[in-house]
Structure formats: C-alpha cells, structure tokens
Amino acid sequence: MSLESVRQFFADRAPEIDIIELSESTATVALAAAAHRVEPGQIAKTLSLKVKDRVVLIVTRGDARLDNRKLKEALGAKARMLNTDEVVSWTGHPVGGVCPFGLENPLTVYCDISLREYQEVLPAAGAIHSAVRIAPEYMAQLTDAKWVDVCQPPAL
C-alpha cells in the first residue's frame, strides 16, 4: 500500500514526476546507486528518528553519515533511530523504501544541506524497488522540509 500512497502524493502535488519501478531491489544505497547508474551520494536516503517525544525524518545524501553533535544542535536533543516496526508504523513505508512522500502520519521532514550538491537526487518511493528523480529543492518544497546541516562530509 505504501507505493500507492506515494503514487497518490505525486498525483495530487506533482503529477509531472514519474515513479521509477525496477525489478531489482534498491533497498540500500549501494543497490540503488548501481540500479540507477548514479553515484551513491545521489541516492537520497531517508532516516527515521525519535527525538524526545516526536518522530522526524532526515533526508541525506546516500554516502553521508549523521553527525550526532550537529544533529543534537539542530534538533535540540539526542536522537535515536527507529526500529523496523516503528518505521513501518510511523511512515507506512518498509525499511528500504522509506521516503518523505505519502506518509502514514504527518511528520516533520528535514533535508540535509549535503543534498544541494546535486541537481537531481533519487529518494525511494515507498517500496524497495521504487524511486523518483527530483531536484532537492523541489523535494524540500513538496514535503515542507526544513534545511539543516546534520551530516559529516562524505569520506573520500
């Protein structure tokens, strides 16, 4: 059902964006980058975090790692990753298909500034074999995301 909620999200807000469905899994950054023939950084991974009593999503470039100090500064408290069941319950999407579109519950979305290095990124689209191609600024606009600096620079 998750893919359908994402489909509806784009039908309502950005009908010009097509969902890409592949036969192979794109559930990890490495798999997605290989399947879409892009560098890992261009895959936009969505992380589900609990901060105090709220759940938030952070969308980062695929090869970035969260910086706990920056994250605490930006969000006002320490964060922890949700477990698999919590991810599905809060987002409605399976792990590997989590994205900021078509969410089960209204969640605050943050986009890390590292995404701005690309004109186009590929976040998942609610399933482990789906994605969309979208400009980071447009993704942030569609999801009412706030821009934050919460990642370490990718290792070279």
N, C-alpha and C positions, 0 to 999 in steps of 0.2 A: 504493500500500500504506500510505502514511503516514496517510491519513484512517482506514483500518481500524485501525491501531494506536491512534489516538486514540479511536475508537469502542469498542475493547476496554478501554482505560484507564477510560473512564467507565462502561462496563457493569460492570466489576469494582469500582470505587471510589465512583462517584456516579451510579447509574442514573437519578436524577431529573433529571439535566442532559441536555438535548437539544442535538444538534449542528445548527446552522443551516447549510443549504446554499443558496447563491444561484446564479443563472445567470451573474451578472456577477462579474468579478474583484474581490477585496477584498485584493489583494496589497500595496497601500500604505495608509498611514494615511488619506490623503485619500479614496481609493476606498472603503475600509472604512467610514469615517465617513459618507460620502454614502449608501452602500448600506444601512447600518443606521440612518440618520437620527439620529445622535448627534454630539456634538462630538468633534473629533479627540482630545482628551485622554482620552476614554473608551475609545478603542481601546488595548488593552494590547499593545504591540509587544515581541517577544522578540528580544534581541540575543545573538548567539553570539560569545564572546570567548575568546581564548587568553591565559592568564596564566601566565607561566613555562612549566611543562610540563603544565598542566591546562587543560581546556576548561570554561567555565562559561556559564550562561545568565543574562541580566539581563532581567527583565520591567519595563518602564517605561510610563508613560502615553504615548500616541501623540505628543503635542506637546512632550515633554521631550527635552532633549539631555543626553548624558553630560557630566559634569564630570570631566576627566582627573585633576585633583588629588584630588577626593573618591574617585574610582574607585581610584586608586593607594593611598590611605589605607585604604580598606575592604578591598581585596583583597591588599594587601601588595606589589604590584609593578605595573609598567605593563602595560596590556592592549592587544591588537590584535584587530581584527575578523577573523573567519574569512573566507576566500574562499568563493565559491559551492560549489565541490566539497567543501571541508571541512565546510561547514554541512550538506550532504546526508549526508555520510559519518558525522558525529558525531551528528546529531539524527535522521536518517531522514526529515526533512521538507524540502520545497522552500523556497527563499527566497520569502518572501511568505506562507508557510503555517506558518512555524516557531512552535512553542508549547512550553510546558513539559510537555506531556502525551504519553504514548505514545512515548517517546524510544527511539531505536535503541540508545543506550548510556546507562548511568546517569551523569547529570551533576548537578553542584551547581547549584541554582537560587536566584537572588536576586531579590527583589521590591523595587523602589524605593518608598520611603515616599510618593512622589507619587501612587501608585495609591489610597492611602487617602482621597483627596479624593472618591472616587466610591463609591456603594453597590454599583454594578454596573459591571463592565468587560467588554470584548469582545476576548479574545485569539483568534488564529487557531486552527484545529483540524486542522492537518496538511495543509491544501490551500489553494490561493489563492482559493477560493470558499467557505470554511467558517469558522465561528466558534462560540463558545459565549458565553452570558451568564452571568457568575459574579461573586459578591462577591469582592473582592480577598483578604480574609482567608481565605475558603474555598479559593481558588486556591492560596494560600501553604500552607495546611494539607494539601491534597491532594498537593502536589508537594514537601513538606518544605522549602519555601523559607525562606531567612533574609531578614529585612528589613534593608535598607541605605539609606543616603542618598547616592546617587551621581549625581544629576542636577542640572542648573541649573534654576532656576524657569523655566516657560514664558514666552516673550516675550509681552507684552500687545499 
